[in-house]
C-alpha cells in the first residue's frame, strides 16, 4: 500500500505541466501606437503588434506616459512571436501580446543634429 501511494505521488508530480505556456517570449523595448498600428522595437528587431485586447490595454497604460500621440514608451511584455503573413502588418516579425509586465516613460534623447567636431 505504501509503495502504491509513493508511486502515485511521484507520477502525479512528474506528470504536472509547466505553468508557463510554450512559445512565449519576454521582450523589453520601445513601443509606439499611432492610429491603427503598433510597433515594438528592441535592440535587435522591430515587431509589428497584433491589435488584440492586451495591445489595447497596453495603449491605455502607455497613454499616461506620453506627452504627444507619437511618443514611444518603454515596455516589457510577454508574447508569441510569429513570421506568418498578415494583410495588415507588413513587418516580417510580428508579436501577439499575452501579458504586460511593465510600462514606463521612454528615456529622452537628444535629437539635435551635430555637424563637425566640438
Secondary structure, 3 states (H helix, E strand, C coil): CHHHHHHHHHHHHHCCCCCCCCCEEEEEEEEEEECCEEEEECCCCEEEECCCHHHHHHHHHHHCCCCCCCCCEEEEEEEEEECCCCCCCCCCEEEEEEEEEEEEECCCCCCCCCCCCC
